[in-house]
Amino acid sequence: MKVCIIYHSESGNTRHVAQHLAAACDARLVEVTDTAGYNRLTRFVTRCKMARGEELTTIEPASIDVSGYDQLLFGSPVWAFKPTPAIHAAIQAVKGCEGMRATAFYTHGGQPGQTPEVLQRWIGERGMKCVGNAGIHQSEIESEKRTKELISILIKDSSPVE
């Protein structure tokens, strides 16, 4: 099964989890970066407000062809109880995803809030079948046991989508 993991990370926690997942299933990693020019002093507040409003931002890469994959994973940190504007833009940027299985993971330091439901909705709106999602608290990022649990939740078999 060919898996592509598309993620956004600021502090490195989501990147760390994505790398562990990729190593476990020999997946392609695509890190999405937010290219909008934010003022250093107001960056956090601006981005959290955008996350709450479920807004998009400009990203690199601007387009991601996933037509050769069997399953997609999307990873995001939680900002203000929602996924980041960059992962929202990444989900919009995927090409060739219609009908694919997709799962999502999110990293958080507090509560995930509406993140699971929002990721599932965004994935569904793009014509993919969301077959699971899972969160990982920052205190569990280094846990091998938790990584194995995430793999069992997020990496599904490649049988046809119903």
N, C-alpha and C positions, 0 to 999 in steps of 0.2 A: 504494500500500500504506500503510495506517495503522499506525503504530508507536507504542507507549507504552513509555517508559523509566522504570522504577521503581528508585530507588536510595537508599542510605543513605551519608552521608558525615560524617565527623567533622573531619578536617583540611582538607578541601576538595579533595583529589586525585580522589576518585571523582566528586564534583560537577563538577569541571573536565572530566573525560573524558566524563561524561554530557552536558554542555552541548555539547561538540564533536560527539558522535554525533548529538544532537538537531538541531543546525544542519545537519548533512550530510544528514539524511533527513527533515527537517521533522516531527519526532516530538514528542509530548506528554511533558513531564517531570513526574514525581511524586517529590518528595523526601520520604522517610520520616524522621521524627525519633523518637528514643527518648525517651519521656516519663516513664520511671521515674526517681524521685528518688534519685540516688546521691550519697553523700557525696563531696565533692570530692577528699578524700585517698585514698579507696579505689576510686574510680570505675574506673580502668584495670584494676586487679587483678580486681575483681568482674566486669567485662564480659568480660575475657579468659577467666576461669573459665567464664562462661556460654557463650561462644563454643565453648570446648573441649567442653562438655557438650551442644552443639547445642540450647540452650534458647531460649525465646521471651522477648520483653520487650513492654511496652506501647508502642504506636506511635501516631503521628498522621500521616496519617489512619488511622483504625481499620479502614476498609473501602475498597476500591478497585475500582470497576466498570470492567472492561476489555472488556465484551461488544462494543463497537463497533470493536475493533482487529483487525488481521490478525496482528500479531506483537508479542511482549513482550520487553523486555530488562530484566534485573535486574542491578544493579550494587552491589558491596560492597567495602569495604576488607577486608584480611585481618588478623584478630586471632588470635594464637596458632595460626596455621596453618589457620584455619577462617573461614568467613563470619561476619558479625556477627549477634547475636540480633535486631537490628532488621530485617535483610533476611529473616531466617527468618520473622519475624512478618509481614512484607509479603507474602511468597509465600503464607502462610496466609490473608492478608486479601483477596486478589484474588477477585473475583466474576465469573462468566461466562467463565472461562478454559479450561474443559474442551475438550480437543482442539486448542487453539491451539499454534502454533509459539512457542517461547521460546528465548532465548539468554541467556547470562550473561557479565558481565565483572567483573574484580576488580583492584584496585590493591594493590600491595604494595611494601614497602621491602626485604624479604629474600626468603625462599622462600614460595611460595603453599601449601605443604603439601598438605592434603587438600581445599582449597577447590574445585577444579574438580569433583571427584567428589561432594562434598557438595551443591553447588549443583545439579548434574545430578540427583541423587537427590531433593532437595526439589521441584524442578520436576516431575519425573516422578510423584511421590507426589500431586501436585495435579491430575493428569490432563492435563498439558501435554506436548508433544513437545519435548524439549530437542534442538535441532539444532546446537548449538555453544556453545563458551565460550572465553574468552581472557583472559589476564592482561596487565597493563601495569605494569612497574616504575616506581617514582616518578621515576627518572632519565629516563624516556621520555615523561613526561606532556605535555611541550611539543613532542614530535616530530610534525610534520605527516605524515611518512612512516608512523610507527607508527599514528597515528590513521586513516589511509587503510587500512592493513592490518586494523585492528580493524573498520572498517566492512565490508570485504569478508568478514570472518569472521562478523560478528554480524548483519548485515542480509541475511536470506535472501529469496529470491523467495516469492511468496505462493501457490505451487502447493499443492494439497491435501496434507495430511499422510498418509503411508502407514500 
